[in-house]
């Protein structure tokens, strides 16, 4: 695997944390637009068209989050290896 210096490790760690924070918001604008298109007029019940549209939005949301999580996992595969010598500098 990879061995990073303290500086490189810190930079890598910060990048990964920033990616994790962006994850929940990654699909938000598209999801909101999708939901707004599904539910064009308020009412006490969902008709079959609205229900199908909402299911489609939910499936797209799940697929998007799965894709983003997979990419995040790929970038984390090469995690830094700690060694005592790195901590002593």
PyMOL Python script that loads the backbone (N, CA, C, O; Angstrom):
from pymol import cmd

cmd.read_pdbstr("""\
ATOM      1  N   UNK A   1       0.841  -1.193   0.000  1.00  0.00           N
ATOM      2  CA  UNK A   1       0.000   0.000   0.000  1.00  0.00           C
ATOM      3  C   UNK A   1       0.884   1.253   0.000  1.00  0.00           C
ATOM      4  O   UNK A   1       2.072   1.185  -0.313  1.00  0.00           O
ATOM      5  N   UNK A   2       0.306   2.360   0.343  1.00  0.00           N
ATOM      6  CA  UNK A   2       1.018   3.642   0.244  1.00  0.00           C
ATOM      7  C   UNK A   2       1.589   4.063   1.593  1.00  0.00           C
ATOM      8  O   UNK A   2       0.992   3.811   2.640  1.00  0.00           O
ATOM      9  N   UNK A   3       2.742   4.703   1.552  1.00  0.00           N
ATOM     10  CA  UNK A   3       3.323   5.313   2.748  1.00  0.00           C
ATOM     11  C   UNK A   3       3.434   6.797   2.466  1.00  0.00           C
ATOM     12  O   UNK A   3       4.078   7.206   1.500  1.00  0.00           O
ATOM     13  N   UNK A   4       2.804   7.605   3.310  1.00  0.00           N
ATOM     14  CA  UNK A   4       2.788   9.049   3.116  1.00  0.00           C
ATOM     15  C   UNK A   4       3.622   9.728   4.188  1.00  0.00           C
ATOM     16  O   UNK A   4       3.759   9.225   5.303  1.00  0.00           O
ATOM     17  N   UNK A   5       4.169  10.859   3.838  1.00  0.00           N
ATOM     18  CA  UNK A   5       4.788  11.700   4.861  1.00  0.00           C
ATOM     19  C   UNK A   5       3.666  12.315   5.688  1.00  0.00           C
ATOM     20  O   UNK A   5       2.497  12.232   5.310  1.00  0.00           O
ATOM     21  N   UNK A   6       4.013  12.926   6.804  1.00  0.00           N
ATOM     22  CA  UNK A   6       2.977  13.556   7.641  1.00  0.00           C
ATOM     23  C   UNK A   6       2.186  14.586   6.858  1.00  0.00           C
ATOM     24  O   UNK A   6       0.960  14.637   6.946  1.00  0.00           O
ATOM     25  N   UNK A   7       2.890  15.407   6.092  1.00  0.00           N
ATOM     26  CA  UNK A   7       2.224  16.467   5.331  1.00  0.00           C
ATOM     27  C   UNK A   7       1.282  15.866   4.284  1.00  0.00           C
ATOM     28  O   UNK A   7       0.141  16.308   4.146  1.00  0.00           O
ATOM     29  N   UNK A   8       1.761  14.863   3.553  1.00  0.00           N
ATOM     30  CA  UNK A   8       0.913  14.231   2.537  1.00  0.00           C
ATOM     31  C   UNK A   8      -0.264  13.510   3.171  1.00  0.00           C
ATOM     32  O   UNK A   8      -1.374  13.533   2.639  1.00  0.00           O
ATOM     33  N   UNK A   9      -0.020  12.868   4.314  1.00  0.00           N
ATOM     34  CA  UNK A   9      -1.100  12.170   4.984  1.00  0.00           C
ATOM     35  C   UNK A   9      -2.176  13.148   5.424  1.00  0.00           C
ATOM     36  O   UNK A   9      -3.365  12.886   5.244  1.00  0.00           O
ATOM     37  N   UNK A  10      -1.769  14.269   5.998  1.00  0.00           N
ATOM     38  CA  UNK A  10      -2.727  15.271   6.456  1.00  0.00           C
ATOM     39  C   UNK A  10      -3.536  15.817   5.283  1.00  0.00           C
ATOM     40  O   UNK A  10      -4.749  15.995   5.392  1.00  0.00           O
ATOM     41  N   UNK A  11      -2.876  16.079   4.180  1.00  0.00           N
ATOM     42  CA  UNK A  11      -3.569  16.576   2.992  1.00  0.00           C
ATOM     43  C   UNK A  11      -4.570  15.538   2.494  1.00  0.00           C
ATOM     44  O   UNK A  11      -5.708  15.876   2.169  1.00  0.00           O
ATOM     45  N   UNK A  12      -4.150  14.281   2.434  1.00  0.00           N
ATOM     46  CA  UNK A  12      -5.035  13.200   1.998  1.00  0.00           C
ATOM     47  C   UNK A  12      -6.236  13.077   2.943  1.00  0.00           C
ATOM     48  O   UNK A  12      -7.373  12.936   2.495  1.00  0.00           O
ATOM     49  N   UNK A  13      -5.974  13.131   4.240  1.00  0.00           N
ATOM     50  CA  UNK A  13      -7.030  13.027   5.237  1.00  0.00           C
ATOM     51  C   UNK A  13      -8.047  14.156   5.074  1.00  0.00           C
ATOM     52  O   UNK A  13      -9.254  13.918   5.107  1.00  0.00           O
ATOM     53  N   UNK A  14      -7.559  15.373   4.899  1.00  0.00           N
ATOM     54  CA  UNK A  14      -8.448  16.533   4.744  1.00  0.00           C
ATOM     55  C   UNK A  14      -9.294  16.407   3.478  1.00  0.00           C
ATOM     56  O   UNK A  14     -10.484  16.720   3.494  1.00  0.00           O
ATOM     57  N   UNK A  15      -8.692  15.956   2.390  1.00  0.00           N
ATOM     58  CA  UNK A  15      -9.446  15.775   1.146  1.00  0.00           C
ATOM     59  C   UNK A  15     -10.552  14.747   1.326  1.00  0.00           C
ATOM     60  O   UNK A  15     -11.670  14.949   0.851  1.00  0.00           O
ATOM     61  N   UNK A  16     -10.252  13.646   2.008  1.00  0.00           N
ATOM     62  CA  UNK A  16     -11.256  12.605   2.222  1.00  0.00           C
ATOM     63  C   UNK A  16     -12.390  13.112   3.114  1.00  0.00           C
ATOM     64  O   UNK A  16     -13.557  12.812   2.861  1.00  0.00           O
ATOM     65  N   UNK A  17     -12.062  13.865   4.137  1.00  0.00           N
ATOM     66  CA  UNK A  17     -13.093  14.412   5.017  1.00  0.00           C
ATOM     67  C   UNK A  17     -13.987  15.401   4.273  1.00  0.00           C
ATOM     68  O   UNK A  17     -15.199  15.427   4.486  1.00  0.00           O
ATOM     69  N   UNK A  18     -13.396  16.201   3.413  1.00  0.00           N
ATOM     70  CA  UNK A  18     -14.188  17.154   2.631  1.00  0.00           C
ATOM     71  C   UNK A  18     -15.115  16.415   1.675  1.00  0.00           C
ATOM     72  O   UNK A  18     -16.257  16.831   1.480  1.00  0.00           O
ATOM     73  N   UNK A  19     -14.645  15.330   1.080  1.00  0.00           N
ATOM     74  CA  UNK A  19     -15.487  14.535   0.192  1.00  0.00           C
ATOM     75  C   UNK A  19     -16.645  13.921   0.962  1.00  0.00           C
ATOM     76  O   UNK A  19     -17.768  13.881   0.459  1.00  0.00           O
ATOM     77  N   UNK A  20     -16.391  13.446   2.168  1.00  0.00           N
ATOM     78  CA  UNK A  20     -17.455  12.867   2.984  1.00  0.00           C
ATOM     79  C   UNK A  20     -18.524  13.903   3.319  1.00  0.00           C
ATOM     80  O   UNK A  20     -19.713  13.584   3.334  1.00  0.00           O
ATOM     81  N   UNK A  21     -18.111  15.141   3.586  1.00  0.00           N
ATOM     82  CA  UNK A  21     -19.068  16.192   3.923  1.00  0.00           C
ATOM     83  C   UNK A  21     -19.911  16.584   2.718  1.00  0.00           C
ATOM     84  O   UNK A  21     -21.077  16.950   2.868  1.00  0.00           O
ATOM     85  N   UNK A  22     -19.333  16.510   1.531  1.00  0.00           N
ATOM     86  CA  UNK A  22     -20.075  16.874   0.320  1.00  0.00           C
ATOM     87  C   UNK A  22     -21.033  15.777  -0.111  1.00  0.00           C
ATOM     88  O   UNK A  22     -21.963  16.048  -0.871  1.00  0.00           O
ATOM     89  N   UNK A  23     -20.839  14.567   0.341  1.00  0.00           N
ATOM     90  CA  UNK A  23     -21.631  13.435  -0.110  1.00  0.00           C
ATOM     91  C   UNK A  23     -23.137  13.638   0.031  1.00  0.00           C
ATOM     92  O   UNK A  23     -23.848  13.463  -0.958  1.00  0.00           O
ATOM     93  N   UNK A  24     -23.665  13.998   1.206  1.00  0.00           N
ATOM     94  CA  UNK A  24     -25.115  14.132   1.314  1.00  0.00           C
ATOM     95  C   UNK A  24     -25.706  15.191   0.390  1.00  0.00           C
ATOM     96  O   UNK A  24     -26.847  15.053  -0.049  1.00  0.00           O
ATOM     97  N   UNK A  25     -24.961  16.231   0.092  1.00  0.00           N
ATOM     98  CA  UNK A  25     -25.483  17.315  -0.736  1.00  0.00           C
ATOM     99  C   UNK A  25     -25.255  17.083  -2.224  1.00  0.00           C
ATOM    100  O   UNK A  25     -25.719  17.870  -3.049  1.00  0.00           O
ATOM    101  N   UNK A  26     -24.550  16.018  -2.578  1.00  0.00           N
ATOM    102  CA  UNK A  26     -24.163  15.820  -3.975  1.00  0.00           C
ATOM    103  C   UNK A  26     -25.359  15.739  -4.920  1.00  0.00           C
ATOM    104  O   UNK A  26     -25.313  16.297  -6.016  1.00  0.00           O
ATOM    105  N   UNK A  27     -26.410  15.065  -4.519  1.00  0.00           N
ATOM    106  CA  UNK A  27     -27.547  14.926  -5.406  1.00  0.00           C
ATOM    107  C   UNK A  27     -28.705  15.848  -5.070  1.00  0.00           C
ATOM    108  O   UNK A  27     -29.735  15.795  -5.742  1.00  0.00           O
ATOM    109  N   UNK A  28     -28.576  16.679  -4.068  1.00  0.00           N
ATOM    110  CA  UNK A  28     -29.690  17.476  -3.555  1.00  0.00           C
ATOM    111  C   UNK A  28     -30.384  18.348  -4.597  1.00  0.00           C
ATOM    112  O   UNK A  28     -31.610  18.283  -4.683  1.00  0.00           O
ATOM    113  N   UNK A  29     -29.688  19.160  -5.396  1.00  0.00           N
ATOM    114  CA  UNK A  29     -30.413  20.008  -6.351  1.00  0.00           C
ATOM    115  C   UNK A  29     -31.222  19.207  -7.366  1.00  0.00           C
ATOM    116  O   UNK A  29     -32.361  19.564  -7.670  1.00  0.00           O
ATOM    117  N   UNK A  30     -30.652  18.144  -7.884  1.00  0.00           N
ATOM    118  CA  UNK A  30     -31.368  17.309  -8.847  1.00  0.00           C
ATOM    119  C   UNK A  30     -32.536  16.590  -8.214  1.00  0.00           C
ATOM    120  O   UNK A  30     -33.589  16.442  -8.834  1.00  0.00           O
ATOM    121  N   UNK A  31     -32.359  16.137  -6.978  1.00  0.00           N
ATOM    122  CA  UNK A  31     -33.430  15.440  -6.273  1.00  0.00           C
ATOM    123  C   UNK A  31     -34.609  16.368  -6.026  1.00  0.00           C
ATOM    124  O   UNK A  31     -35.764  15.982  -6.210  1.00  0.00           O
ATOM    125  N   UNK A  32     -34.313  17.586  -5.612  1.00  0.00           N
ATOM    126  CA  UNK A  32     -35.375  18.561  -5.337  1.00  0.00           C
ATOM    127  C   UNK A  32     -36.156  18.861  -6.618  1.00  0.00           C
ATOM    128  O   UNK A  32     -37.386  18.913  -6.600  1.00  0.00           O
ATOM    129  N   UNK A  33     -35.449  19.056  -7.717  1.00  0.00           N
ATOM    130  CA  UNK A  33     -36.099  19.336  -8.995  1.00  0.00           C
ATOM    131  C   UNK A  33     -36.963  18.157  -9.423  1.00  0.00           C
ATOM    132  O   UNK A  33     -38.085  18.338  -9.897  1.00  0.00           O
ATOM    133  N   UNK A  34     -36.440  16.964  -9.254  1.00  0.00           N
ATOM    134  CA  UNK A  34     -37.194  15.767  -9.611  1.00  0.00           C
ATOM    135  C   UNK A  34     -38.494  15.694  -8.808  1.00  0.00           C
ATOM    136  O   UNK A  34     -39.560  15.437  -9.368  1.00  0.00           O
ATOM    137  N   UNK A  35     -38.403  15.919  -7.504  1.00  0.00           N
ATOM    138  CA  UNK A  35     -39.589  15.850  -6.653  1.00  0.00           C
ATOM    139  C   UNK A  35     -40.593  16.946  -6.990  1.00  0.00           C
ATOM    140  O   UNK A  35     -41.802  16.714  -6.952  1.00  0.00           O
ATOM    141  N   UNK A  36     -40.100  18.142  -7.320  1.00  0.00           N
ATOM    142  CA  UNK A  36     -41.003  19.237  -7.684  1.00  0.00           C
ATOM    143  C   UNK A  36     -41.770  18.911  -8.962  1.00  0.00           C
ATOM    144  O   UNK A  36     -42.947  19.253  -9.082  1.00  0.00           O
ATOM    145  N   UNK A  37     -41.121  18.260  -9.905  1.00  0.00           N
ATOM    146  CA  UNK A  37     -41.798  17.896 -11.153  1.00  0.00           C
ATOM    147  C   UNK A  37     -42.845  16.819 -10.921  1.00  0.00           C
ATOM    148  O   UNK A  37     -43.864  16.778 -11.611  1.00  0.00           O
ATOM    149  N   UNK A  38     -42.597  15.949  -9.952  1.00  0.00           N
ATOM    150  CA  UNK A  38     -43.555  14.876  -9.663  1.00  0.00           C
ATOM    151  C   UNK A  38     -44.824  15.410  -9.022  1.00  0.00           C
ATOM    152  O   UNK A  38     -45.935  15.006  -9.367  1.00  0.00           O
ATOM    153  N   UNK A  39     -44.641  16.303  -8.108  1.00  0.00           N
ATOM    154  CA  UNK A  39     -45.764  16.785  -7.293  1.00  0.00           C
ATOM    155  C   UNK A  39     -46.112  18.210  -7.707  1.00  0.00           C
ATOM    156  O   UNK A  39     -45.778  19.163  -7.003  1.00  0.00           O
ATOM    157  N   UNK A  40     -46.779  18.355  -8.842  1.00  0.00           N
ATOM    158  CA  UNK A  40     -47.070  19.692  -9.364  1.00  0.00           C
ATOM    159  C   UNK A  40     -48.232  20.384  -8.661  1.00  0.00           C
ATOM    160  O   UNK A  40     -48.279  21.613  -8.618  1.00  0.00           O
ATOM    161  N   UNK A  41     -49.166  19.619  -8.112  1.00  0.00           N
ATOM    162  CA  UNK A  41     -50.275  20.238  -7.380  1.00  0.00           C
ATOM    163  C   UNK A  41     -50.541  19.459  -6.093  1.00  0.00           C
ATOM    164  O   UNK A  41     -50.593  18.229  -6.105  1.00  0.00           O
ATOM    165  N   UNK A  42     -50.710  20.176  -4.989  1.00  0.00           N
ATOM    166  CA  UNK A  42     -50.941  19.509  -3.708  1.00  0.00           C
ATOM    167  C   UNK A  42     -52.313  18.849  -3.666  1.00  0.00           C
ATOM    168  O   UNK A  42     -53.262  19.295  -4.311  1.00  0.00           O
ATOM    169  N   UNK A  43     -52.385  17.803  -2.908  1.00  0.00           N
ATOM    170  CA  UNK A  43     -53.650  17.110  -2.733  1.00  0.00           C
ATOM    171  C   UNK A  43     -53.535  16.108  -1.601  1.00  0.00           C
ATOM    172  O   UNK A  43     -52.432  15.798  -1.151  1.00  0.00           O
ATOM    173  N   UNK A  44     -54.669  15.599  -1.139  1.00  0.00           N
ATOM    174  CA  UNK A  44     -54.644  14.674  -0.005  1.00  0.00           C
ATOM    175  C   UNK A  44     -54.109  13.285  -0.363  1.00  0.00           C
ATOM    176  O   UNK A  44     -53.654  12.550   0.513  1.00  0.00           O
ATOM    177  N   UNK A  45     -54.163  12.923  -1.654  1.00  0.00           N
ATOM    178  CA  UNK A  45     -53.734  11.595  -2.087  1.00  0.00           C
ATOM    179  C   UNK A  45     -52.820  11.698  -3.296  1.00  0.00           C
ATOM    180  O   UNK A  45     -52.865  12.676  -4.042  1.00  0.00           O
ATOM    181  N   UNK A  46     -51.991  10.678  -3.480  1.00  0.00           N
ATOM    182  CA  UNK A  46     -51.140  10.607  -4.668  1.00  0.00           C
ATOM    183  C   UNK A  46     -51.851   9.808  -5.751  1.00  0.00           C
ATOM    184  O   UNK A  46     -52.383   8.728  -5.491  1.00  0.00           O
ATOM    185  N   UNK A  47     -51.858  10.345  -6.966  1.00  0.00           N
ATOM    186  CA  UNK A  47     -52.387   9.543  -8.060  1.00  0.00           C
ATOM    187  C   UNK A  47     -51.283   8.594  -8.540  1.00  0.00           C
ATOM    188  O   UNK A  47     -50.135   8.712  -8.111  1.00  0.00           O
ATOM    189  N   UNK A  48     -51.623   7.668  -9.414  1.00  0.00           N
ATOM    190  CA  UNK A  48     -50.653   6.649  -9.836  1.00  0.00           C
ATOM    191  C   UNK A  48     -49.472   7.264 -10.591  1.00  0.00           C
ATOM    192  O   UNK A  48     -48.347   6.780 -10.468  1.00  0.00           O
ATOM    193  N   UNK A  49     -49.712   8.315 -11.364  1.00  0.00           N
ATOM    194  CA  UNK A  49     -48.624   8.970 -12.105  1.00  0.00           C
ATOM    195  C   UNK A  49     -47.640   9.625 -11.147  1.00  0.00           C
ATOM    196  O   UNK A  49     -46.426   9.503 -11.313  1.00  0.00           O
ATOM    197  N   UNK A  50     -48.170  10.322 -10.141  1.00  0.00           N
ATOM    198  CA  UNK A  50     -47.314  10.986  -9.156  1.00  0.00           C
ATOM    199  C   UNK A  50     -46.532   9.956  -8.350  1.00  0.00           C
ATOM    200  O   UNK A  50     -45.344  10.138  -8.084  1.00  0.00           O
ATOM    201  N   UNK A  51     -47.197   8.884  -7.969  1.00  0.00           N
ATOM    202  CA  UNK A  51     -46.519   7.837  -7.208  1.00  0.00           C
ATOM    203  C   UNK A  51     -45.385   7.206  -8.020  1.00  0.00           C
ATOM    204  O   UNK A  51     -44.293   6.987  -7.496  1.00  0.00           O
ATOM    205  N   UNK A  52     -45.638   6.918  -9.285  1.00  0.00           N
ATOM    206  CA  UNK A  52     -44.597   6.340 -10.150  1.00  0.00           C
ATOM    207  C   UNK A  52     -43.427   7.310 -10.314  1.00  0.00           C
ATOM    208  O   UNK A  52     -42.267   6.898 -10.330  1.00  0.00           O
ATOM    209  N   UNK A  53     -43.738   8.585 -10.435  1.00  0.00           N
ATOM    210  CA  UNK A  53     -42.696   9.595 -10.575  1.00  0.00           C
ATOM    211  C   UNK A  53     -41.844   9.685  -9.311  1.00  0.00           C
ATOM    212  O   UNK A  53     -40.620   9.779  -9.392  1.00  0.00           O
ATOM    213  N   UNK A  54     -42.488   9.656  -8.145  1.00  0.00           N
ATOM    214  CA  UNK A  54     -41.755   9.704  -6.876  1.00  0.00           C
ATOM    215  C   UNK A  54     -40.868   8.470  -6.694  1.00  0.00           C
ATOM    216  O   UNK A  54     -39.747   8.576  -6.198  1.00  0.00           O
ATOM    217  N   UNK A  55     -41.368   7.314  -7.094  1.00  0.00           N
ATOM    218  CA  UNK A  55     -40.566   6.086  -7.024  1.00  0.00           C
ATOM    219  C   UNK A  55     -39.341   6.214  -7.921  1.00  0.00           C
ATOM    220  O   UNK A  55     -38.243   5.810  -7.540  1.00  0.00           O
ATOM    221  N   UNK A  56     -39.530   6.774  -9.105  1.00  0.00           N
ATOM    222  CA  UNK A  56     -38.410   6.978 -10.028  1.00  0.00           C
ATOM    223  C   UNK A  56     -37.368   7.921  -9.423  1.00  0.00           C
ATOM    224  O   UNK A  56     -36.168   7.663  -9.520  1.00  0.00           O
ATOM    225  N   UNK A  57     -37.821   9.008  -8.803  1.00  0.00           N
ATOM    226  CA  UNK A  57     -36.896   9.944  -8.145  1.00  0.00           C
ATOM    227  C   UNK A  57     -36.119   9.248  -7.035  1.00  0.00           C
ATOM    228  O   UNK A  57     -34.909   9.434  -6.910  1.00  0.00           O
ATOM    229  N   UNK A  58     -36.804   8.455  -6.240  1.00  0.00           N
ATOM    230  CA  UNK A  58     -36.148   7.745  -5.147  1.00  0.00           C
ATOM    231  C   UNK A  58     -35.113   6.758  -5.680  1.00  0.00           C
ATOM    232  O   UNK A  58     -34.015   6.655  -5.135  1.00  0.00           O
ATOM    233  N   UNK A  59     -35.457   6.037  -6.737  1.00  0.00           N
ATOM    234  CA  UNK A  59     -34.501   5.095  -7.328  1.00  0.00           C
ATOM    235  C   UNK A  59     -33.278   5.827  -7.873  1.00  0.00           C
ATOM    236  O   UNK A  59     -32.152   5.355  -7.719  1.00  0.00           O
ATOM    237  N   UNK A  60     -33.495   6.967  -8.504  1.00  0.00           N
ATOM    238  CA  UNK A  60     -32.374   7.762  -9.018  1.00  0.00           C
ATOM    239  C   UNK A  60     -31.500   8.260  -7.866  1.00  0.00           C
ATOM    240  O   UNK A  60     -30.273   8.254  -7.969  1.00  0.00           O
ATOM    241  N   UNK A  61     -32.126   8.689  -6.777  1.00  0.00           N
ATOM    242  CA  UNK A  61     -31.389   9.139  -5.597  1.00  0.00           C
ATOM    243  C   UNK A  61     -30.517   8.014  -5.038  1.00  0.00           C
ATOM    244  O   UNK A  61     -29.346   8.228  -4.724  1.00  0.00           O
ATOM    245  N   UNK A  62     -31.087   6.822  -4.915  1.00  0.00           N
ATOM    246  CA  UNK A  62     -30.342   5.671  -4.394  1.00  0.00           C
ATOM    247  C   UNK A  62     -29.186   5.314  -5.324  1.00  0.00           C
ATOM    248  O   UNK A  62     -28.071   5.071  -4.860  1.00  0.00           O
ATOM    249  N   UNK A  63     -29.443   5.280  -6.632  1.00  0.00           N
ATOM    250  CA  UNK A  63     -28.383   4.971  -7.598  1.00  0.00           C
ATOM    251  C   UNK A  63     -27.251   5.989  -7.537  1.00  0.00           C
ATOM    252  O   UNK A  63     -26.076   5.625  -7.585  1.00  0.00           O
ATOM    253  N   UNK A  64     -27.610   7.264  -7.430  1.00  0.00           N
ATOM    254  CA  UNK A  64     -26.600   8.326  -7.366  1.00  0.00           C
ATOM    255  C   UNK A  64     -25.743   8.184  -6.118  1.00  0.00           C
ATOM    256  O   UNK A  64     -24.518   8.281  -6.189  1.00  0.00           O
ATOM    257  N   UNK A  65     -26.381   7.954  -4.978  1.00  0.00           N
ATOM    258  CA  UNK A  65     -25.624   7.791  -3.737  1.00  0.00           C
ATOM    259  C   UNK A  65     -24.747   6.542  -3.775  1.00  0.00           C
ATOM    260  O   UNK A  65     -23.628   6.555  -3.263  1.00  0.00           O
ATOM    261  N   UNK A  66     -25.245   5.469  -4.376  1.00  0.00           N
ATOM    262  CA  UNK A  66     -24.439   4.252  -4.501  1.00  0.00           C
ATOM    263  C   UNK A  66     -23.207   4.525  -5.357  1.00  0.00           C
ATOM    264  O   UNK A  66     -22.107   4.091  -5.017  1.00  0.00           O
ATOM    265  N   UNK A  67     -23.386   5.243  -6.466  1.00  0.00           N
ATOM    266  CA  UNK A  67     -22.264   5.582  -7.342  1.00  0.00           C
ATOM    267  C   UNK A  67     -21.228   6.430  -6.600  1.00  0.00           C
ATOM    268  O   UNK A  67     -20.027   6.170  -6.680  1.00  0.00           O
ATOM    269  N   UNK A  68     -21.704   7.440  -5.882  1.00  0.00           N
ATOM    270  CA  UNK A  68     -20.793   8.337  -5.155  1.00  0.00           C
ATOM    271  C   UNK A  68     -20.040   7.570  -4.070  1.00  0.00           C
ATOM    272  O   UNK A  68     -18.836   7.759  -3.901  1.00  0.00           O
ATOM    273  N   UNK A  69     -20.736   6.710  -3.339  1.00  0.00           N
ATOM    274  CA  UNK A  69     -20.070   5.915  -2.305  1.00  0.00           C
ATOM    275  C   UNK A  69     -19.032   4.975  -2.907  1.00  0.00           C
ATOM    276  O   UNK A  69     -17.961   4.784  -2.331  1.00  0.00           O
ATOM    277  N   UNK A  70     -19.339   4.391  -4.054  1.00  0.00           N
ATOM    278  CA  UNK A  70     -18.376   3.512  -4.725  1.00  0.00           C
ATOM    279  C   UNK A  70     -17.125   4.276  -5.110  1.00  0.00           C
ATOM    280  O   UNK A  70     -16.011   3.786  -4.922  1.00  0.00           O
ATOM    281  N   UNK A  71     -17.301   5.476  -5.648  1.00  0.00           N
ATOM    282  CA  UNK A  71     -16.143   6.301  -6.014  1.00  0.00           C
ATOM    283  C   UNK A  71     -15.324   6.682  -4.793  1.00  0.00           C
ATOM    284  O   UNK A  71     -14.094   6.671  -4.832  1.00  0.00           O
ATOM    285  N   UNK A  72     -16.008   7.019  -3.711  1.00  0.00           N
ATOM    286  CA  UNK A  72     -15.310   7.379  -2.480  1.00  0.00           C
ATOM    287  C   UNK A  72     -14.504   6.191  -1.957  1.00  0.00           C
ATOM    288  O   UNK A  72     -13.370   6.357  -1.508  1.00  0.00           O
ATOM    289  N   UNK A  73     -15.085   5.000  -2.015  1.00  0.00           N
ATOM    290  CA  UNK A  73     -14.366   3.799  -1.587  1.00  0.00           C
ATOM    291  C   UNK A  73     -13.136   3.558  -2.457  1.00  0.00           C
ATOM    292  O   UNK A  73     -12.087   3.161  -1.950  1.00  0.00           O
ATOM    293  N   UNK A  74     -13.255   3.795  -3.763  1.00  0.00           N
ATOM    294  CA  UNK A  74     -12.113   3.613  -4.659  1.00  0.00           C
ATOM    295  C   UNK A  74     -10.972   4.549  -4.294  1.00  0.00           C
ATOM    296  O   UNK A  74      -9.807   4.155  -4.341  1.00  0.00           O
ATOM    297  N   UNK A  75     -11.295   5.775  -3.932  1.00  0.00           N
ATOM    298  CA  UNK A  75     -10.239   6.732  -3.593  1.00  0.00           C
ATOM    299  C   UNK A  75      -9.610   6.414  -2.241  1.00  0.00           C
ATOM    300  O   UNK A  75      -8.489   6.838  -1.960  1.00  0.00           O
ATOM    301  N   UNK A  76     -10.332   5.667  -1.401  1.00  0.00           N
ATOM    302  CA  UNK A  76      -9.803   5.335  -0.078  1.00  0.00           C
ATOM    303  C   UNK A  76      -9.045   4.014  -0.061  1.00  0.00           C
ATOM    304  O   UNK A  76      -8.492   3.643   0.975  1.00  0.00           O
ATOM    305  N   UNK A  77      -9.004   3.300  -1.171  1.00  0.00           N
ATOM    306  CA  UNK A  77      -8.338   1.997  -1.189  1.00  0.00           C
ATOM    307  C   UNK A  77      -6.869   2.090  -0.822  1.00  0.00           C
ATOM    308  O   UNK A  77      -6.334   1.177  -0.194  1.00  0.00           O
ATOM    309  N   UNK A  78      -6.223   3.148  -1.192  1.00  0.00           N
ATOM    310  CA  UNK A  78      -4.809   3.316  -0.880  1.00  0.00           C
ATOM    311  C   UNK A  78      -4.689   4.268   0.305  1.00  0.00           C
ATOM    312  O   UNK A  78      -4.339   5.438   0.150  1.00  0.00           O
ATOM    313  N   UNK A  79      -4.981   3.749   1.473  1.00  0.00           N
ATOM    314  CA  UNK A  79      -4.909   4.569   2.687  1.00  0.00           C
ATOM    315  C   UNK A  79      -3.463   4.689   3.141  1.00  0.00           C
ATOM    316  O   UNK A  79      -2.657   3.796   2.881  1.00  0.00           O
ATOM    317  N   UNK A  80      -3.133   5.757   3.802  1.00  0.00           N
ATOM    318  CA  UNK A  80      -1.768   5.914   4.297  1.00  0.00           C
ATOM    319  C   UNK A  80      -1.448   4.899   5.388  1.00  0.00           C
ATOM    320  O   UNK A  80      -2.307   4.519   6.183  1.00  0.00           O
ATOM    321  N   UNK A  81      -0.219   4.483   5.402  1.00  0.00           N
ATOM    322  CA  UNK A  81       0.254   3.559   6.424  1.00  0.00           C
ATOM    323  C   UNK A  81       0.988   4.366   7.481  1.00  0.00           C
ATOM    324  O   UNK A  81       1.903   5.128   7.168  1.00  0.00           O
ATOM    325  N   UNK A  82       0.585   4.198   8.725  1.00  0.00           N
ATOM    326  CA  UNK A  82       1.261   4.896   9.816  1.00  0.00           C
ATOM    327  C   UNK A  82       2.527   4.147  10.187  1.00  0.00           C
ATOM    328  O   UNK A  82       2.575   2.918  10.162  1.00  0.00           O
ATOM    329  N   UNK A  83       3.518   4.891  10.521  1.00  0.00           N
ATOM    330  CA  UNK A  83       4.719   4.284  11.083  1.00  0.00           C
ATOM    331  C   UNK A  83       5.209   5.197  12.192  1.00  0.00           C
ATOM    332  O   UNK A  83       4.946   6.399  12.181  1.00  0.00           O
ATOM    333  N   UNK A  84       5.902   4.635  13.124  1.00  0.00           N
ATOM    334  CA  UNK A  84       6.425   5.418  14.245  1.00  0.00           C
ATOM    335  C   UNK A  84       7.337   6.534  13.758  1.00  0.00           C
ATOM    336  O   UNK A  84       7.360   7.617  14.343  1.00  0.00           O
ATOM    337  N   UNK A  85       8.085   6.281  12.698  1.00  0.00           N
ATOM    338  CA  UNK A  85       9.017   7.301  12.205  1.00  0.00           C
ATOM    339  C   UNK A  85       8.282   8.529  11.692  1.00  0.00           C
ATOM    340  O   UNK A  85       8.804   9.640  11.786  1.00  0.00           O
ATOM    341  N   UNK A  86       7.084   8.353  11.155  1.00  0.00           N
ATOM    342  CA  UNK A  86       6.313   9.504  10.680  1.00  0.00           C
ATOM    343  C   UNK A  86       5.816  10.341  11.854  1.00  0.00           C
ATOM    344  O   UNK A  86       5.735  11.566  11.760  1.00  0.00           O
ATOM    345  N   UNK A  87       5.493   9.694  12.930  1.00  0.00           N
ATOM    346  CA  UNK A  87       4.955  10.412  14.078  1.00  0.00           C
ATOM    347  C   UNK A  87       6.037  11.140  14.867  1.00  0.00           C
ATOM    348  O   UNK A  87       5.735  12.077  15.605  1.00  0.00           O
ATOM    349  N   UNK A  88       7.270  10.730  14.723  1.00  0.00           N
ATOM    350  CA  UNK A  88       8.358  11.328  15.495  1.00  0.00           C
ATOM    351  C   UNK A  88       8.899  12.611  14.901  1.00  0.00           C
ATOM    352  O   UNK A  88       9.569  13.362  15.610  1.00  0.00           O
ATOM    353  N   UNK A  89       8.642  12.903  13.629  1.00  0.00           N
ATOM    354  CA  UNK A  89       9.205  14.100  12.977  1.00  0.00           C
ATOM    355  C   UNK A  89       8.792  15.370  13.632  1.00  0.00           C
ATOM    356  O   UNK A  89       9.189  16.449  13.192  1.00  0.00           O
TER     357      UNK A  89
END
""", "prot")
cmd.dss("prot")
cmd.show_as("cartoon", "prot")
cmd.util.cbc("prot")
cmd.orient("prot")
